[in-house]
Amino acid sequence: MMEGSCEQRAQVLLSIKAEEEGNLKDGINFIRNKETGKNYIIYKDGDKMRACKNLCKHQGGLFIKDIEDLSSRSVRCTKHNWKLDVSTMKYINPPESFCQDELVIERDEGKGLSLIELNPPDPWAADPKDPETLAFEEVQITYITHACMDVKFGDKHMVFDPWVIGPAFARGWWLLHEPPGDWLERLCRADLIYISHMHSDHLSYPTLKKLAEIRPDVPIYVGDTERPVFWYLEQSGVKLTNINVVPFGVWQEVDKNLRFMILMDGVHPEMDTCIIVEYKGHKILNTVDCTRPNGGKLPHNVDLMMSDFAGGASGFPMTFNGGKFTENWKAQFIKTERKKLLNYKAQLVNDLSPRIYCPFAGYFVEAHPSDKYIKDTNLKNDPNELNKLIRKNSSHILTWTPKPGATLDLARMLKDPTDSKSITEPPKGTKIFKDSWDFDTYTNAINASLDDMIFQNPLWKEVYFTWAGFTDYNLVIRMIETDEDFSPLPGGLNYLVDFLDLSFPEERPTRDHPYEEIRTRASVMRNVVKRGLLWDDLYIGFQTRLQRDPDIYHHPFWNHFQIKLPLTPPDWKSFLANKSEKEE
């Protein structure tokens, strides 16, 4: 339970009468509450029963019967084909990943049984404040670009997730929108900056370097995640001096009128967070990239809600080849996936019923010429289409598709959305979409790793993967260094890693083993290795092409290299010194 919150509450989700309980069969039972329309699963094994919501913990998909399971213990998610063993409530694909949240089953002799949920706490309900009347221009929200907002609360300014220059995920993502010319001035005057998580489209070191050169002591707030948000700060060379790590679910008082609370994600608590900001009793909810913010328990009827919407923030399936991954299959999957995401986001907004909704944190593009295939394939959701769907289902919800430099006046919008001054658009002729990016500055820095002395000694592989700390897992990968077009690089490295015993065999082992071939642009891979960076730069940054046999997602492997690598890079200085001593 989160610090500072109230006790969990029990809520009866479904009651089954005694005579209906007799209709439950051994195995999987799909149950629907006719009054609420919500779906549940009950697994019965004699007198023993387990239950859960029919809601995949990954991204909220609906489970159906897994026709491939002869034991009748597993269900399959219609979104991504993840499989759950409901007899154990553990996912079997991907293996060793999540556990499903269970419901409590209570029996009342002669009356039947009830499915009960222990609700997550509502920490924002602590010390409630009634909304006060806001003056025009008292609360103003200005969109900068992607997930960056500058919010004025009276005489205070708060900025969210400033990615304003440079790429994200190595060189894979670039900003879609041209930020307003005064973006740096806005960051420098901020009274506080909230950074939701460590992904580089939210934690942008190129942006923060510019800020730190002028105002290194700007107050920055992050949640107390398992992996520190600023784990790479020392290595980055960015001189920020006022980073504050705060507990989850506790109001942080800025002044008598302004406070905020950071909440964790229910699916990725080790890294993802979201935020509630309250000013004079008026709440702004920013769920950012959270898959299931605060375990799905969020405040209703907030004044403004912001969330991601676009999709495409993953290497799957664009970077996969072989087997079923034909171009037709990818296109159909992406089309279906984006539609599901659009409906999911619309349903979430409709359920929470904010007074105003703004889609953001999805305005990026794979702009580098060498990534044209990804750009053409990785289609994103249209924010206007999402807003249209929300208004269709809930006409009382106002929506805003922001343009860089546009400002929403909260008091005017709430009083009269038809007021022409409720949204101030950027001046006529303002450049909205970027048409040029400073590719060379950032790619040259990455390319510098190609000729690093580290990679002239073949023992670097043993040092690096030992440092990474992932072993005792039956998986063999082949790493192939490539050029820009993912063709093997002449003279590039091509090697095997066996994670069962962390060895580097010349040939694949004879035992049964899953196998993945990972082709990676050599410059990016070497930069990741040299600096001890997370593999999100490779995977989310579209810098790989993958084949796997069998076609199984190895969650422990990818989760480790994307989240759980050591907080300090390998000791390459000692490695090179030992090499020099041996040569002498």
N, C-alpha and C positions, 0 to 999 in steps of 0.2 A: 504494500500500500504506500502511496506517495506521502512524503512528509508534509505535515500541515493540513491534511485532508480529513474529511469525516469518515466514519465507518462505512464499510460496504453495505449496500441494501439488497435485500432479496426481492426479486420480482418473478412472479409466476407468469411464464410465457405460454404454457399450454397445459390444460387439464384434460385427462382422459378418464372417462367413467369406467367403473369396474367391468361393466358388460362389454365395453369397447376394448378394454385391455386384453380380453380374451382373444381378440382378433389379431393381436400382434403375433407374428410368426417368428420362429427361430431364424436368426440371420438379420438382414438389413430391412428396416421398415422406414419408408419415406412418409412423413406426416405433415399435413398442412393445417395451420390454424385458420379456419374459414373466416373468423372475425377480423383478424389482422392481416391475413394473406401471407404470413411468414411461414417458412418451411423449416422442418427439423428432420433429424435422422435418429432413430433408435435402433441400437444393435442388441438383440436378445440372444442369450445363450443359456437355455434352461431358465433358472430363476435369476440369473444375473443379467443386468442391463446397463448399457452406457448410452449417453445421448449427447448430441451437439447440434448447433445450428447448421442448416444446410447452406453454408456460406464458407467458401474456401478462404483460408487465412492468408493466402498469397495476395490475391487481388479481388476477392469478393465474388468469385464465380459460383455457379450453381453446380452441385454434385448430381450425377446420375449413376445408374448401375454400371459397374465395370464388367462388361460382357466377357472380357478376357480372363476374369478371375473365377476359376472353378470352385474355389473354397467359399465364395459368396461372403467375403469379409471386407472387400474394398469397393470404394466408389471412385468415380473419375470426374474431375472438374471440367466443365464445358469450355472454360476459358483457355487453359494452357495444358490440359490433359494431365495435370498433377493428380496423383492417386493417394488416397487416404485409406489406411486400414482401420476401420471403425471398431474393430475388436480391441485395438491398442490405442487408438486415437493418434497414431504416428503416421507421417507421410512415408510412403514406400517409393514414391518417385516425385521429387528427388529424394534419394535415401539419406538418412541421417541429417535431416534438415529440421523442419518445424514439428511441433505437436499441436493438434487441434485443441482449442479451448472447450472443455467439457461443461455440460449443464448438470446441475444437481437433480437427481431423481428422488422424489419423496413419495412414499406410499401412505395412504390412509385406508386402513382395513375397511373393506366394504364399499368405499367410495371411489377407489381408483388411484391413479398416480398423477403427479404434476411435474412438469419440467421447470426448473427454477434457475435463474441466472443471478449470480452475485455481481451486481453492477459495479463497474469501475466508479471510483468516487468522482464527485463534481467539485474539484478544488476551487474553481472560480466562484462557487456559491459561498465560500467563506467570506465573511465581512461584506455582505452585499450592499450595493449603493444604488439608490434610485437615479434614473437618468435625469439630468438637469437640462434646461433649455440651452441650446447652443446658438451662439450668434453666427451670422454669416461670416465666412472666412476664418472662423475659429479653428475648425478642423478641415484641413485640405490634404488631399492625397495626390501626389504628383508621380506619374510613371516615368522612370528613367530608361530602363531596358531590361528584358528578360524577367528576372525575379526581383529587380531592384526598384524599390519604392521609397520616396521621400515623403514622410508624413508629418505634417505640422499639427501639433496639439497645443493651442494657445501660443505661448512663447517658447515652446520646446520643439525640437526637430528630431525625429527618429527615422533611421534609414534601414531598410531590409536588404540583405544579401547583395552587396555591390560587386557585380561582375560587369564592368563597363569598358574595359579594353582587353586586348589579347584573346587568345583562344582558351578553350577548356578541354580537358581530357587530351593532354599532349597537344595535338594540332587537329583534332577531329571535329570540334564544335567551334563555330564562330557566331558572333552576334548577328541576328537578323535585322534589328533596328539600329538606326543611328541615334546615339544618346544625345540629349540636349547639350549645347555648348558649355553650360554652367555646371556640369555634373561634378567636377572636382570641387568647385566652390561649395556645392551642396553637401558633399561628404565632409569637407573641412569644418563646416559650421554645425555639423550634427552634434546633438547632446548625447546621443547614444546610437550605436549601430548593433543590430541583431544579425548574427550569422547562424543559419539554421543547421548546417552540417558541412562536412569536409569536402564534398564534391566541388570540383573547381569551377562549376558554373554558379556556385554560391560563395565559395571561399576562393576568391581570385587574387593570387599573389601579385600579378602584374598591376591590378587595380590598387591593391593595398600598398604596394611599393610607392606609387605616386602619392597616395594619401600620407604615408609615413614620412615622406620627404618634407611635408609641410606641417603636419600635425600628428606626430607619433603618439601623443597621449590621448587621442580620441577614445572615449570609453566604448569598448566592444564587449558584448554579452553573448555567451553561448551556454548551452545546456551541459549538464554534467554527464556526458555520454561515456560509455565504457572505453571507447577509443577517443582520446581527446581531439576536439575539432582542430586545434592548432598544433597537432603533433609534429608538423613539418616546419614550424616557424623558425627555429634556430638555423636549420639547414638552408632556409629560403633567403636569409640575409635581410628580410624585411624587419625594420626596427620599430615594432609596435610595443608600447610600454604599459598599456592599460586594458588588459584582457581580463574579463571577469567571468568565472565559471559559476553558474548558479544551479541550485537544486531544482528538480522538477516539481511542478504543482504547487509552487509557493509564490504569492504575490511579491513582486519587487517594486517597492515604492520609489518613484522618481520625484514626485512632489505631492502636494495635497490633492491634486486633481488627476494625476497620471500614474498608472501602474501597469505592470505587465507580468505575464506568467508563461514560462516555457514548459511544454508538455512533450513527452516522448512518443515515438511511434510504437504501435503494438506489434508490428512485424519485424522492424529493424531497430530495436531499442538501443543497440550498440552504437548507432550513428545518427539516425534521423530524428529531427525534432520539429515542432510547430509552435506557434505563439498566439496568445490572446493578449491584446492591448486594450486597456480600459481608460477612458478619459471622461470624467464627470458622469460616470455610470453608463456611458455608451461604449459598446464593445466592437472591436475589429478582430476577426479570426483569420489567421493566415496559416493554412495547413501545409503550405509549401509542397514538398515532394512526398510527404508521408503516405504510406500505403494504407495504414489503419491508425490514424492519429488518436492517441490516448485510448487505444483499444477499441475505438469506434464510439466512445462516449464523448460528445461535444456539446457545447451550448447551442441552444436553438434561438432563433429570432435575433441574432446579432445584427448590428447596423450594417456591417460590411463583412463579406467573406471573400477571401482570395484563395485560389488553389491552382495547381498545375492542371493541364488539360490535353497536351499535344500528343503524348506518346512518343515512341521512337527513341527513348533514352536508354537503349540497350543494343548490344551487338546482335541480338537474336531477332529474326533469323537472317538478317542481311549478310552477316559475315560467315554463314555456314554453307558448306558445299557437300556434294555427294549424297547418295541415298535419295530420300524424299525431297531434298532441298533443291528442287527445280525452280526456275524463275516463275513459272505459273503457280507453284505451291506457295512460294514466298509472297507473291502479289496477292493471292487469295487470303493467306493468313493475315497479312498486314491490313488488308481491307476489313476483314472480319474483326481483328483485334482492335483497330481504331474505333470501329462502330461500337464494340462492347465497352471500350473505355469511355466513349462519349456518353453512352447510356448510363454507365456507372456514375460518372461525375454528375450528370443531370439528376439522377436519383438521389445522390448524396445531398446535393444542393436543395432539391425539393424537400427532402426529409428534414433538413436543418432549418429551412425556411428563413434565410437571412433577408433583410430588407433590400440589400443591394449585393449583387455578386459580380466579381471581376476575375476572369480567367487570366492567369499570368504564369511565369516560370516555364514557358514552352516556346519562347521566341528565339530559336537558334537555327542555324543552317550549316550544312556540311559544305562550306564554301570553297575549300581548297580544290583546285582543278583536278588533282589526283583522286579526289573522292567523289567525282561526278556520279559514279555508279550508286554510291550510298545516297547521295542527294536525290537522285531520280527514283530510287527504290523506297527510301525511308519516308514515306508520306506521313504528314502530321495532321492532326485534327484542326479544323478551322474554328477559332474562338467564336466567330459570329454564329456559326452553326450550333455550337453548344449553347450559346445564349438564347438563340431562337428556340431550341428544344426546351430549355428551362422555362421560358415565358409561356410556351404552349401548355406545359403541364401545370405551371403555377403562375398565373397572370399577375399576381400581386408582387412577385419578385422583380425588382428592377435590375437591369444588367448594364455592364459597362465594358466595352472592348477598348483598352487604352492605346493611345499613341504616345510615342516618346515626347515628353514635355507637357502632355495634357494634364490638367488638374481637375479633380472632382471636389466640389465644395459639399461636405457632408450635410450641413444644415439646410442648404438650399435644395439639395437632391431629396432629402427626406420630406421637406415641406411641400415642394412642387417640382417634380421631375421634369415638367415641361418648361421650367424657367431656363432661359437660354444661358444664364450665368451659372447654372448648376455644374456644368462641365465647360472648362475653358480649353479649347483645342489649341494646338500649336499654331503660330502665325501662318498665314497662307504662304505657300512656297517652301515651307520647312521640309527638309529632307527626312522622310520617314524610314525608308529601307536603305540599308547599307549597299553600296555597289562596289566597294573596294575594301580590302583588308591588308594589314601590314604583315603579309605572310613571311617575308624573308627574315625579319627581325627575330621571330620566334622559331621558325624552322632551322635557321642557321645555328641557334643556340642548342637545339636538340641534335643537329647533325654533328656538332663538335664532339659528341661522345663516340662517334664511329672510330676515330683514330686514337682513342684513349689507350694508354699503356696497359691498363688492366687486362684488356682482351688479347694481349699478345702472349699471355701465359695461360695454357689450357686449364690450369688448376682453378681459374676463377669460377668455373661452374660448381666445383665442389664447395668453395667458400660461399658462394652466393646461396645455393640451395640449402646448405647446412644452416646458414644464417636465417633463411626463411622459416625453417623449423617445421616443415610439413613432411611427415613420414608415417610408416606403418599403415599405409593405405594402398590397396591393390589397384594401382593405376600406372600405366606407362604413357608418357607423352614424348612426342618427337618435336623438337623445336627447330624450325628452319628459318634462317635469316633471308629476307627477300629485298628486292628493290621496291620502287614506288608502286609497281603494278603487281606485286606479290608473286613475281617469278623468283626462283632461287637466285640469290646474289652470287655472282662469280667470286669465289674465294670466301664466301660467307660461311657461317657456322651451321652445321647440321648435326644434331646430337640427340640421344635418347636420355630420358631420366626415368628411372624406376623408383616410384615412391614407396614401394613395399619395404625396401631396405636402403633407399636413397643412394642408389648406385647409378653409374653411367655406362651401361653396356654398349658394346659395339653392335649387337643384334638384339632384336626383341626376345624376351625370355620365352621358354617353351611352355611354361605353365599357362593356364587360362587366365586372361587378364583383359580388362577394358583398355582401350587405346584411343588416344587423341593426337591428331597431328595439328600443330599450331604454326601456321606461317605468319611471320611478323616482320613488319618493316624494320630493317636492321638498326637504323638510327634511333627509332623510338624505343625498341627493346633494350638497346645498350644504355640509353639514357635512364630508363626505368631501373635497370640493374645497378648502374653506377650510383644513382642517388637513393636507392632503396625505396622507390615509389611503389604505390599500390598498383595492381594490374588493371584498375579501372581505366587508366590511360590507354591500355591496350584494347580492352574489351568494349567499354562504353565509347571509347574514342575511335572505334572502327579501324584499328590499326592491325587487325589480324584477319586471317581466313582460317576457318576451323573445319575439321572432319573428325567424326568420332565413331568408334565401332566397339560395342553397339551404340545406338543413338540414345544415350542416357545422360542426363545432366548430373554431373558429379558435384553436388552442393558442397561437401566438405572441402574439396580442392579449391573451387572457385571462391567460396566464402573466405577461406584462409588467405588467398593471395589478393583478394579485393578488400579485406577488412582487417585481418589479424596478423599482418606482417609486423616485425619488431618496430618500435618507435624510433630507433636510431639506425642509420644506414650501416652497411657492412664496413668493417675497418680496412678499407682499401689502402690506407696509408701504410699500415703495418704489412699488408700483403705485398705491396710494391717494394717496401724496404727489405723484406725477406728475400724477394726475388733478386734484388740488387746484390745482397750479401752473397747469395749462392753463385751469382755470375762472377763475382770477384774471386 
